[in-house]
Amino acid sequence: MEPTGHYWFNLANWLSDKGLHVVMVNPSTTKRNKENRDNSPSKNDPKDALVIADSVSRGLLL
């Protein structure tokens, strides 16, 4: 997940309490990879989730 604002904190804690592994991705990494992926600065949740998953799979964490 991207640690933007304060919204991620409660979700990350809840997921960790449930035994899930939580990783943080730098928002600038997401932005850069999103623009490289399709050369479009557009933002939407499905696109961001795909870019974040791709970043995590390649080891580009915070």
CHARMM-style PDB file with segment names, atoms N, HN, CA, C and O in Angstrom:
ATOM      1  N   MET     1       0.834  -1.179   0.000  1.00  0.00      PROA
ATOM      2  CA  MET     1       0.000   0.000   0.000  1.00  0.00      PROA
ATOM      3  C   MET     1       0.880   1.244   0.000  1.00  0.00      PROA
ATOM      4  O   MET     1       2.053   1.201   0.372  1.00  0.00      PROA
ATOM      5  N   GLU     2       0.288   2.336  -0.422  1.00  0.00      PROA
ATOM      6  HN  GLU     2      -0.665   2.370  -0.724  1.00  0.00      PROA
ATOM      7  CA  GLU     2       0.992   3.617  -0.369  1.00  0.00      PROA
ATOM      8  C   GLU     2       0.688   4.286   0.973  1.00  0.00      PROA
ATOM      9  O   GLU     2      -0.479   4.401   1.347  1.00  0.00      PROA
ATOM     10  N   PRO     3       1.708   4.727   1.698  1.00  0.00      PROA
ATOM     11  CA  PRO     3       1.468   5.413   2.960  1.00  0.00      PROA
ATOM     12  C   PRO     3       1.203   6.902   2.738  1.00  0.00      PROA
ATOM     13  O   PRO     3       2.030   7.745   3.087  1.00  0.00      PROA
ATOM     14  N   THR     4       0.051   7.219   2.158  1.00  0.00      PROA
ATOM     15  HN  THR     4      -0.621   6.535   1.875  1.00  0.00      PROA
ATOM     16  CA  THR     4      -0.291   8.623   1.913  1.00  0.00      PROA
ATOM     17  C   THR     4      -1.334   9.064   2.923  1.00  0.00      PROA
ATOM     18  O   THR     4      -2.235   8.303   3.274  1.00  0.00      PROA
ATOM     19  N   GLY     5      -1.208  10.284   3.383  1.00  0.00      PROA
ATOM     20  HN  GLY     5      -0.476  10.903   3.098  1.00  0.00      PROA
ATOM     21  CA  GLY     5      -2.130  10.775   4.388  1.00  0.00      PROA
ATOM     22  C   GLY     5      -2.042   9.925   5.645  1.00  0.00      PROA
ATOM     23  O   GLY     5      -0.981   9.389   5.965  1.00  0.00      PROA
ATOM     24  N   HSD     6      -3.142   9.803   6.348  1.00  0.00      PROA
ATOM     25  HN  HSD     6      -4.004  10.238   6.088  1.00  0.00      PROA
ATOM     26  CA  HSD     6      -3.173   8.976   7.560  1.00  0.00      PROA
ATOM     27  C   HSD     6      -4.061   7.747   7.372  1.00  0.00      PROA
ATOM     28  O   HSD     6      -4.209   6.945   8.293  1.00  0.00      PROA
ATOM     29  N   TYR     7      -4.646   7.597   6.201  1.00  0.00      PROA
ATOM     30  HN  TYR     7      -4.526   8.250   5.453  1.00  0.00      PROA
ATOM     31  CA  TYR     7      -5.631   6.551   5.959  1.00  0.00      PROA
ATOM     32  C   TYR     7      -5.046   5.143   6.009  1.00  0.00      PROA
ATOM     33  O   TYR     7      -5.746   4.200   6.377  1.00  0.00      PROA
ATOM     34  N   TRP     8      -3.808   4.992   5.655  1.00  0.00      PROA
ATOM     35  HN  TRP     8      -3.239   5.758   5.356  1.00  0.00      PROA
ATOM     36  CA  TRP     8      -3.184   3.669   5.575  1.00  0.00      PROA
ATOM     37  C   TRP     8      -2.895   3.073   6.944  1.00  0.00      PROA
ATOM     38  O   TRP     8      -2.836   1.852   7.086  1.00  0.00      PROA
ATOM     39  N   PHE     9      -2.714   3.914   7.948  1.00  0.00      PROA
ATOM     40  HN  PHE     9      -2.762   4.906   7.833  1.00  0.00      PROA
ATOM     41  CA  PHE     9      -2.216   3.456   9.239  1.00  0.00      PROA
ATOM     42  C   PHE     9      -3.137   2.419   9.903  1.00  0.00      PROA
ATOM     43  O   PHE     9      -2.676   1.346  10.291  1.00  0.00      PROA
ATOM     44  N   ASN    10      -4.422   2.730  10.033  1.00  0.00      PROA
ATOM     45  HN  ASN    10      -4.796   3.602   9.717  1.00  0.00      PROA
ATOM     46  CA  ASN    10      -5.349   1.798  10.680  1.00  0.00      PROA
ATOM     47  C   ASN    10      -5.482   0.505   9.889  1.00  0.00      PROA
ATOM     48  O   ASN    10      -5.529  -0.577  10.474  1.00  0.00      PROA
ATOM     49  N   LEU    11      -5.544   0.604   8.562  1.00  0.00      PROA
ATOM     50  HN  LEU    11      -5.506   1.483   8.086  1.00  0.00      PROA
ATOM     51  CA  LEU    11      -5.649  -0.594   7.734  1.00  0.00      PROA
ATOM     52  C   LEU    11      -4.401  -1.458   7.866  1.00  0.00      PROA
ATOM     53  O   LEU    11      -4.505  -2.677   7.996  1.00  0.00      PROA
ATOM     54  N   ALA    12      -3.240  -0.851   7.836  1.00  0.00      PROA
ATOM     55  HN  ALA    12      -3.155   0.140   7.730  1.00  0.00      PROA
ATOM     56  CA  ALA    12      -1.993  -1.603   7.966  1.00  0.00      PROA
ATOM     57  C   ALA    12      -1.919  -2.308   9.322  1.00  0.00      PROA
ATOM     58  O   ALA    12      -1.509  -3.466   9.394  1.00  0.00      PROA
ATOM     59  N   ASN    13      -2.310  -1.626  10.383  1.00  0.00      PROA
ATOM     60  HN  ASN    13      -2.643  -0.686  10.324  1.00  0.00      PROA
ATOM     61  CA  ASN    13      -2.310  -2.245  11.713  1.00  0.00      PROA
ATOM     62  C   ASN    13      -3.309  -3.392  11.787  1.00  0.00      PROA
ATOM     63  O   ASN    13      -2.999  -4.445  12.345  1.00  0.00      PROA
ATOM     64  N   TRP    14      -4.493  -3.203  11.237  1.00  0.00      PROA
ATOM     65  HN  TRP    14      -4.745  -2.347  10.784  1.00  0.00      PROA
ATOM     66  CA  TRP    14      -5.512  -4.244  11.271  1.00  0.00      PROA
ATOM     67  C   TRP    14      -5.051  -5.479  10.500  1.00  0.00      PROA
ATOM     68  O   TRP    14      -5.198  -6.605  10.976  1.00  0.00      PROA
ATOM     69  N   LEU    15      -4.494  -5.263   9.310  1.00  0.00      PROA
ATOM     70  HN  LEU    15      -4.374  -4.348   8.924  1.00  0.00      PROA
ATOM     71  CA  LEU    15      -4.003  -6.387   8.510  1.00  0.00      PROA
ATOM     72  C   LEU    15      -2.867  -7.120   9.222  1.00  0.00      PROA
ATOM     73  O   LEU    15      -2.815  -8.350   9.210  1.00  0.00      PROA
ATOM     74  N   SER    16      -1.961  -6.367   9.840  1.00  0.00      PROA
ATOM     75  HN  SER    16      -2.003  -5.368   9.850  1.00  0.00      PROA
ATOM     76  CA  SER    16      -0.863  -6.980  10.587  1.00  0.00      PROA
ATOM     77  C   SER    16      -1.391  -7.803  11.760  1.00  0.00      PROA
ATOM     78  O   SER    16      -0.898  -8.897  12.033  1.00  0.00      PROA
ATOM     79  N   ASP    17      -2.394  -7.269  12.449  1.00  0.00      PROA
ATOM     80  HN  ASP    17      -2.795  -6.380  12.227  1.00  0.00      PROA
ATOM     81  CA  ASP    17      -2.991  -8.001  13.568  1.00  0.00      PROA
ATOM     82  C   ASP    17      -3.632  -9.310  13.111  1.00  0.00      PROA
ATOM     83  O   ASP    17      -3.711 -10.268  13.881  1.00  0.00      PROA
ATOM     84  N   LYS    18      -4.084  -9.349  11.873  1.00  0.00      PROA
ATOM     85  HN  LYS    18      -4.021  -8.571  11.248  1.00  0.00      PROA
ATOM     86  CA  LYS    18      -4.688 -10.562  11.308  1.00  0.00      PROA
ATOM     87  C   LYS    18      -3.636 -11.521  10.773  1.00  0.00      PROA
ATOM     88  O   LYS    18      -3.976 -12.583  10.251  1.00  0.00      PROA
ATOM     89  N   GLY    19      -2.353 -11.156  10.898  1.00  0.00      PROA
ATOM     90  HN  GLY    19      -2.077 -10.293  11.322  1.00  0.00      PROA
ATOM     91  CA  GLY    19      -1.272 -12.040  10.474  1.00  0.00      PROA
ATOM     92  C   GLY    19      -0.854 -11.879   9.022  1.00  0.00      PROA
ATOM     93  O   GLY    19      -0.104 -12.702   8.497  1.00  0.00      PROA
ATOM     94  N   LEU    20      -1.325 -10.838   8.373  1.00  0.00      PROA
ATOM     95  HN  LEU    20      -1.934 -10.169   8.799  1.00  0.00      PROA
ATOM     96  CA  LEU    20      -0.954 -10.599   6.981  1.00  0.00      PROA
ATOM     97  C   LEU    20       0.298  -9.734   6.896  1.00  0.00      PROA
ATOM     98  O   LEU    20       0.526  -8.870   7.742  1.00  0.00      PROA
ATOM     99  N   HSD    21       1.085  -9.969   5.889  1.00  0.00      PROA
ATOM    100  HN  HSD    21       0.900 -10.671   5.201  1.00  0.00      PROA
ATOM    101  CA  HSD    21       2.318  -9.211   5.662  1.00  0.00      PROA
ATOM    102  C   HSD    21       1.965  -7.931   4.912  1.00  0.00      PROA
ATOM    103  O   HSD    21       1.407  -7.986   3.816  1.00  0.00      PROA
ATOM    104  N   VAL    22       2.286  -6.788   5.492  1.00  0.00      PROA
ATOM    105  HN  VAL    22       2.739  -6.743   6.383  1.00  0.00      PROA
ATOM    106  CA  VAL    22       1.976  -5.488   4.892  1.00  0.00      PROA
ATOM    107  C   VAL    22       3.268  -4.850   4.413  1.00  0.00      PROA
ATOM    108  O   VAL    22       4.251  -4.797   5.152  1.00  0.00      PROA
ATOM    109  N   VAL    23       3.268  -4.368   3.183  1.00  0.00      PROA
ATOM    110  HN  VAL    23       2.469  -4.411   2.582  1.00  0.00      PROA
ATOM    111  CA  VAL    23       4.434  -3.656   2.657  1.00  0.00      PROA
ATOM    112  C   VAL    23       4.009  -2.271   2.201  1.00  0.00      PROA
ATOM    113  O   VAL    23       2.869  -2.057   1.789  1.00  0.00      PROA
ATOM    114  N   MET    24       4.951  -1.331   2.284  1.00  0.00      PROA
ATOM    115  HN  MET    24       5.876  -1.505   2.619  1.00  0.00      PROA
ATOM    116  CA  MET    24       4.709   0.038   1.865  1.00  0.00      PROA
ATOM    117  C   MET    24       5.475   0.310   0.573  1.00  0.00      PROA
ATOM    118  O   MET    24       6.618  -0.116   0.406  1.00  0.00      PROA
ATOM    119  N   VAL    25       4.824   1.021  -0.325  1.00  0.00      PROA
ATOM    120  HN  VAL    25       3.896   1.367  -0.190  1.00  0.00      PROA
ATOM    121  CA  VAL    25       5.441   1.428  -1.581  1.00  0.00      PROA
ATOM    122  C   VAL    25       5.493   2.941  -1.600  1.00  0.00      PROA
ATOM    123  O   VAL    25       4.495   3.606  -1.322  1.00  0.00      PROA
ATOM    124  N   ASN    26       6.654   3.487  -1.928  1.00  0.00      PROA
ATOM    125  HN  ASN    26       7.465   2.947  -2.153  1.00  0.00      PROA
ATOM    126  CA  ASN    26       6.827   4.929  -1.991  1.00  0.00      PROA
ATOM    127  C   ASN    26       5.885   5.512  -3.040  1.00  0.00      PROA
ATOM    128  O   ASN    26       5.877   5.033  -4.174  1.00  0.00      PROA
ATOM    129  N   PRO    27       5.082   6.542  -2.697  1.00  0.00      PROA
ATOM    130  CA  PRO    27       4.156   7.137  -3.662  1.00  0.00      PROA
ATOM    131  C   PRO    27       4.850   7.667  -4.923  1.00  0.00      PROA
ATOM    132  O   PRO    27       4.271   7.623  -6.008  1.00  0.00      PROA
ATOM    133  N   SER    28       6.068   8.159  -4.791  1.00  0.00      PROA
ATOM    134  HN  SER    28       6.539   8.195  -3.910  1.00  0.00      PROA
ATOM    135  CA  SER    28       6.771   8.644  -5.991  1.00  0.00      PROA
ATOM    136  C   SER    28       7.141   7.484  -6.911  1.00  0.00      PROA
ATOM    137  O   SER    28       7.187   7.653  -8.129  1.00  0.00      PROA
ATOM    138  N   THR    29       7.407   6.308  -6.339  1.00  0.00      PROA
ATOM    139  HN  THR    29       7.370   6.171  -5.349  1.00  0.00      PROA
ATOM    140  CA  THR    29       7.671   5.121  -7.149  1.00  0.00      PROA
ATOM    141  C   THR    29       6.417   4.734  -7.922  1.00  0.00      PROA
ATOM    142  O   THR    29       6.489   4.396  -9.103  1.00  0.00      PROA
ATOM    143  N   THR    30       5.263   4.783  -7.249  1.00  0.00      PROA
ATOM    144  HN  THR    30       5.204   5.058  -6.289  1.00  0.00      PROA
ATOM    145  CA  THR    30       4.007   4.465  -7.916  1.00  0.00      PROA
ATOM    146  C   THR    30       3.749   5.435  -9.061  1.00  0.00      PROA
ATOM    147  O   THR    30       3.377   5.025 -10.161  1.00  0.00      PROA
ATOM    148  N   LYS    31       3.947   6.716  -8.798  1.00  0.00      PROA
ATOM    149  HN  LYS    31       4.250   7.049  -7.905  1.00  0.00      PROA
ATOM    150  CA  LYS    31       3.709   7.721  -9.837  1.00  0.00      PROA
ATOM    151  C   LYS    31       4.623   7.509 -11.035  1.00  0.00      PROA
ATOM    152  O   LYS    31       4.173   7.536 -12.181  1.00  0.00      PROA
ATOM    153  N   ARG    32       5.899   7.298 -10.769  1.00  0.00      PROA
ATOM    154  HN  ARG    32       6.264   7.276  -9.839  1.00  0.00      PROA
ATOM    155  CA  ARG    32       6.872   7.118 -11.861  1.00  0.00      PROA
ATOM    156  C   ARG    32       6.559   5.856 -12.672  1.00  0.00      PROA
ATOM    157  O   ARG    32       6.593   5.884 -13.902  1.00  0.00      PROA
ATOM    158  N   ASN    33       6.258   4.758 -11.987  1.00  0.00      PROA
ATOM    159  HN  ASN    33       6.231   4.735 -10.988  1.00  0.00      PROA
ATOM    160  CA  ASN    33       5.962   3.509 -12.691  1.00  0.00      PROA
ATOM    161  C   ASN    33       4.647   3.585 -13.458  1.00  0.00      PROA
ATOM    162  O   ASN    33       4.512   2.992 -14.528  1.00  0.00      PROA
ATOM    163  N   LYS    34       3.683   4.315 -12.910  1.00  0.00      PROA
ATOM    164  HN  LYS    34       3.793   4.797 -12.041  1.00  0.00      PROA
ATOM    165  CA  LYS    34       2.397   4.479 -13.594  1.00  0.00      PROA
ATOM    166  C   LYS    34       2.581   5.224 -14.910  1.00  0.00      PROA
ATOM    167  O   LYS    34       2.018   4.835 -15.933  1.00  0.00      PROA
ATOM    168  N   GLU    35       3.366   6.289 -14.882  1.00  0.00      PROA
ATOM    169  HN  GLU    35       3.824   6.605 -14.051  1.00  0.00      PROA
ATOM    170  CA  GLU    35       3.608   7.066 -16.094  1.00  0.00      PROA
ATOM    171  C   GLU    35       4.428   6.274 -17.109  1.00  0.00      PROA
ATOM    172  O   GLU    35       4.208   6.400 -18.314  1.00  0.00      PROA
ATOM    173  N   ASN    36       5.375   5.456 -16.633  1.00  0.00      PROA
ATOM    174  HN  ASN    36       5.553   5.354 -15.655  1.00  0.00      PROA
ATOM    175  CA  ASN    36       6.167   4.628 -17.542  1.00  0.00      PROA
ATOM    176  C   ASN    36       5.339   3.514 -18.161  1.00  0.00      PROA
ATOM    177  O   ASN    36       5.594   3.102 -19.292  1.00  0.00      PROA
ATOM    178  N   ARG    37       4.358   3.033 -17.431  1.00  0.00      PROA
ATOM    179  HN  ARG    37       4.151   3.368 -16.512  1.00  0.00      PROA
ATOM    180  CA  ARG    37       3.547   1.899 -17.879  1.00  0.00      PROA
ATOM    181  C   ARG    37       2.720   2.231 -19.112  1.00  0.00      PROA
ATOM    182  O   ARG    37       2.696   1.453 -20.065  1.00  0.00      PROA
ATOM    183  N   ASP    38       2.041   3.376 -19.110  1.00  0.00      PROA
ATOM    184  HN  ASP    38       2.060   4.009 -18.335  1.00  0.00      PROA
ATOM    185  CA  ASP    38       1.181   3.706 -20.262  1.00  0.00      PROA
ATOM    186  C   ASP    38       1.325   5.158 -20.723  1.00  0.00      PROA
ATOM    187  O   ASP    38       0.519   5.650 -21.513  1.00  0.00      PROA
ATOM    188  N   ASN    39       2.366   5.841 -20.219  1.00  0.00      PROA
ATOM    189  HN  ASN    39       3.021   5.441 -19.577  1.00  0.00      PROA
ATOM    190  CA  ASN    39       2.645   7.227 -20.617  1.00  0.00      PROA
ATOM    191  C   ASN    39       1.446   8.138 -20.387  1.00  0.00      PROA
ATOM    192  O   ASN    39       1.208   9.068 -21.157  1.00  0.00      PROA
ATOM    193  N   SER    40       0.699   7.869 -19.330  1.00  0.00      PROA
ATOM    194  HN  SER    40       0.893   7.113 -18.704  1.00  0.00      PROA
ATOM    195  CA  SER    40      -0.468   8.668 -18.998  1.00  0.00      PROA
ATOM    196  C   SER    40      -0.447   8.989 -17.506  1.00  0.00      PROA
ATOM    197  O   SER    40      -0.265   8.094 -16.681  1.00  0.00      PROA
ATOM    198  N   PRO    41      -0.631  10.259 -17.158  1.00  0.00      PROA
ATOM    199  CA  PRO    41      -0.631  10.618 -15.740  1.00  0.00      PROA
ATOM    200  C   PRO    41      -1.972  10.358 -15.055  1.00  0.00      PROA
ATOM    201  O   PRO    41      -2.131  10.686 -13.879  1.00  0.00      PROA
ATOM    202  N   SER    42      -2.944   9.774 -15.770  1.00  0.00      PROA
ATOM    203  HN  SER    42      -2.815   9.509 -16.726  1.00  0.00      PROA
ATOM    204  CA  SER    42      -4.265   9.557 -15.186  1.00  0.00      PROA
ATOM    205  C   SER    42      -4.164   8.694 -13.925  1.00  0.00      PROA
ATOM    206  O   SER    42      -3.269   7.858 -13.795  1.00  0.00      PROA
ATOM    207  N   LYS    43      -5.090   8.914 -13.013  1.00  0.00      PROA
ATOM    208  HN  LYS    43      -5.817   9.593 -13.118  1.00  0.00      PROA
ATOM    209  CA  LYS    43      -5.062   8.210 -11.726  1.00  0.00      PROA
ATOM    210  C   LYS    43      -6.422   7.573 -11.489  1.00  0.00      PROA
ATOM    211  O   LYS    43      -7.458   8.228 -11.596  1.00  0.00      PROA
ATOM    212  N   ASN    44      -6.400   6.278 -11.164  1.00  0.00      PROA
ATOM    213  HN  ASN    44      -5.558   5.746 -11.078  1.00  0.00      PROA
ATOM    214  CA  ASN    44      -7.613   5.614 -10.709  1.00  0.00      PROA
ATOM    215  C   ASN    44      -7.202   4.424  -9.839  1.00  0.00      PROA
ATOM    216  O   ASN    44      -6.077   3.934  -9.939  1.00  0.00      PROA
ATOM    217  N   ASP    45      -8.096   3.976  -9.009  1.00  0.00      PROA
ATOM    218  HN  ASP    45      -9.010   4.373  -8.928  1.00  0.00      PROA
ATOM    219  CA  ASP    45      -7.747   2.937  -8.034  1.00  0.00      PROA
ATOM    220  C   ASP    45      -7.312   1.618  -8.665  1.00  0.00      PROA
ATOM    221  O   ASP    45      -6.310   1.051  -8.228  1.00  0.00      PROA
ATOM    222  N   PRO    46      -8.022   1.101  -9.677  1.00  0.00      PROA
ATOM    223  CA  PRO    46      -7.569  -0.163 -10.279  1.00  0.00      PROA
ATOM    224  C   PRO    46      -6.175  -0.056 -10.895  1.00  0.00      PROA
ATOM    225  O   PRO    46      -5.365  -0.975 -10.775  1.00  0.00      PROA
ATOM    226  N   LYS    47      -5.903   1.058 -11.548  1.00  0.00      PROA
ATOM    227  HN  LYS    47      -6.561   1.805 -11.646  1.00  0.00      PROA
ATOM    228  CA  LYS    47      -4.587   1.262 -12.162  1.00  0.00      PROA
ATOM    229  C   LYS    47      -3.505   1.360 -11.082  1.00  0.00      PROA
ATOM    230  O   LYS    47      -2.436   0.765 -11.218  1.00  0.00      PROA
ATOM    231  N   ASP    48      -3.780   2.104 -10.019  1.00  0.00      PROA
ATOM    232  HN  ASP    48      -4.648   2.587  -9.908  1.00  0.00      PROA
ATOM    233  CA  ASP    48      -2.810   2.240  -8.931  1.00  0.00      PROA
ATOM    234  C   ASP    48      -2.533   0.897  -8.270  1.00  0.00      PROA
ATOM    235  O   ASP    48      -1.385   0.583  -7.954  1.00  0.00      PROA
ATOM    236  N   ALA    49      -3.584   0.099  -8.058  1.00  0.00      PROA
ATOM    237  HN  ALA    49      -4.516   0.353  -8.315  1.00  0.00      PROA
ATOM    238  CA  ALA    49      -3.395  -1.217  -7.435  1.00  0.00      PROA
ATOM    239  C   ALA    49      -2.496  -2.099  -8.297  1.00  0.00      PROA
ATOM    240  O   ALA    49      -1.636  -2.807  -7.772  1.00  0.00      PROA
ATOM    241  N   LEU    50      -2.686  -2.063  -9.602  1.00  0.00      PROA
ATOM    242  HN  LEU    50      -3.384  -1.488 -10.028  1.00  0.00      PROA
ATOM    243  CA  LEU    50      -1.859  -2.852 -10.511  1.00  0.00      PROA
ATOM    244  C   LEU    50      -0.407  -2.382 -10.473  1.00  0.00      PROA
ATOM    245  O   LEU    50       0.510  -3.203 -10.442  1.00  0.00      PROA
ATOM    246  N   VAL    51      -0.195  -1.085 -10.477  1.00  0.00      PROA
ATOM    247  HN  VAL    51      -0.940  -0.418 -10.502  1.00  0.00      PROA
ATOM    248  CA  VAL    51       1.153  -0.528 -10.441  1.00  0.00      PROA
ATOM    249  C   VAL    51       1.833  -0.862  -9.112  1.00  0.00      PROA
ATOM    250  O   VAL    51       3.018  -1.198  -9.094  1.00  0.00      PROA
ATOM    251  N   ILE    52       1.101  -0.774  -8.005  1.00  0.00      PROA
ATOM    252  HN  ILE    52       0.139  -0.501  -8.020  1.00  0.00      PROA
ATOM    253  CA  ILE    52       1.666  -1.095  -6.696  1.00  0.00      PROA
ATOM    254  C   ILE    52       2.028  -2.577  -6.629  1.00  0.00      PROA
ATOM    255  O   ILE    52       3.101  -2.931  -6.141  1.00  0.00      PROA
ATOM    256  N   ALA    53       1.141  -3.443  -7.114  1.00  0.00      PROA
ATOM    257  HN  ALA    53       0.269  -3.155  -7.510  1.00  0.00      PROA
ATOM    258  CA  ALA    53       1.440  -4.881  -7.119  1.00  0.00      PROA
ATOM    259  C   ALA    53       2.689  -5.172  -7.962  1.00  0.00      PROA
ATOM    260  O   ALA    53       3.525  -5.992  -7.581  1.00  0.00      PROA
ATOM    261  N   ASP    54       2.805  -4.502  -9.092  1.00  0.00      PROA
ATOM    262  HN  ASP    54       2.126  -3.836  -9.402  1.00  0.00      PROA
ATOM    263  CA  ASP    54       3.980  -4.684  -9.956  1.00  0.00      PROA
ATOM    264  C   ASP    54       5.239  -4.204  -9.240  1.00  0.00      PROA
ATOM    265  O   ASP    54       6.280  -4.857  -9.313  1.00  0.00      PROA
ATOM    266  N   SER    55       5.152  -3.074  -8.554  1.00  0.00      PROA
ATOM    267  HN  SER    55       4.307  -2.544  -8.495  1.00  0.00      PROA
ATOM    268  CA  SER    55       6.310  -2.539  -7.827  1.00  0.00      PROA
ATOM    269  C   SER    55       6.748  -3.491  -6.722  1.00  0.00      PROA
ATOM    270  O   SER    55       7.943  -3.723  -6.536  1.00  0.00      PROA
ATOM    271  N   VAL    56       5.784  -4.041  -5.990  1.00  0.00      PROA
ATOM    272  HN  VAL    56       4.814  -3.853  -6.142  1.00  0.00      PROA
ATOM    273  CA  VAL    56       6.112  -4.974  -4.909  1.00  0.00      PROA
ATOM    274  C   VAL    56       6.751  -6.236  -5.484  1.00  0.00      PROA
ATOM    275  O   VAL    56       7.717  -6.753  -4.923  1.00  0.00      PROA
ATOM    276  N   SER    57       6.215  -6.732  -6.598  1.00  0.00      PROA
ATOM    277  HN  SER    57       5.430  -6.312  -7.053  1.00  0.00      PROA
ATOM    278  CA  SER    57       6.769  -7.959  -7.181  1.00  0.00      PROA
ATOM    279  C   SER    57       8.209  -7.769  -7.667  1.00  0.00      PROA
ATOM    280  O   SER    57       8.981  -8.725  -7.747  1.00  0.00      PROA
ATOM    281  N   ARG    58       8.558  -6.512  -7.991  1.00  0.00      PROA
ATOM    282  HN  ARG    58       7.931  -5.735  -7.926  1.00  0.00      PROA
ATOM    283  CA  ARG    58       9.923  -6.220  -8.422  1.00  0.00      PROA
ATOM    284  C   ARG    58      10.806  -5.727  -7.280  1.00  0.00      PROA
ATOM    285  O   ARG    58      11.972  -5.395  -7.497  1.00  0.00      PROA
ATOM    286  N   GLY    59      10.261  -5.676  -6.065  1.00  0.00      PROA
ATOM    287  HN  GLY    59       9.314  -5.945  -5.888  1.00  0.00      PROA
ATOM    288  CA  GLY    59      11.059  -5.305  -4.893  1.00  0.00      PROA
ATOM    289  C   GLY    59      11.259  -3.828  -4.710  1.00  0.00      PROA
ATOM    290  O   GLY    59      12.208  -3.421  -4.039  1.00  0.00      PROA
ATOM    291  N   LEU    60      10.395  -2.996  -5.287  1.00  0.00      PROA
ATOM    292  HN  LEU    60       9.624  -3.326  -5.832  1.00  0.00      PROA
ATOM    293  CA  LEU    60      10.529  -1.540  -5.161  1.00  0.00      PROA
ATOM    294  C   LEU    60       9.677  -1.058  -4.000  1.00  0.00      PROA
ATOM    295  O   LEU    60       8.601  -0.497  -4.204  1.00  0.00      PROA
ATOM    296  N   LEU    61      10.154  -1.274  -2.793  1.00  0.00      PROA
ATOM    297  HN  LEU    61      11.028  -1.730  -2.627  1.00  0.00      PROA
ATOM    298  CA  LEU    61       9.401  -0.921  -1.598  1.00  0.00      PROA
ATOM    299  C   LEU    61       9.907   0.374  -1.001  1.00  0.00      PROA
ATOM    300  O   LEU    61      10.906   0.939  -1.447  1.00  0.00      PROA
ATOM    301  N   LEU    62       9.199   0.834   0.018  1.00  0.00      PROA
ATOM    302  HN  LEU    62       8.387   0.375   0.380  1.00  0.00      PROA
ATOM    303  CA  LEU    62       9.566   2.065   0.712  1.00  0.00      PROA
ATOM    304  C   LEU    62      10.765   1.844   1.589  1.00  0.00      PROA
ATOM    305  OT1 LEU    62      11.223   2.772   2.255  1.00  0.00      PROA
TER     306      LEU     62
END
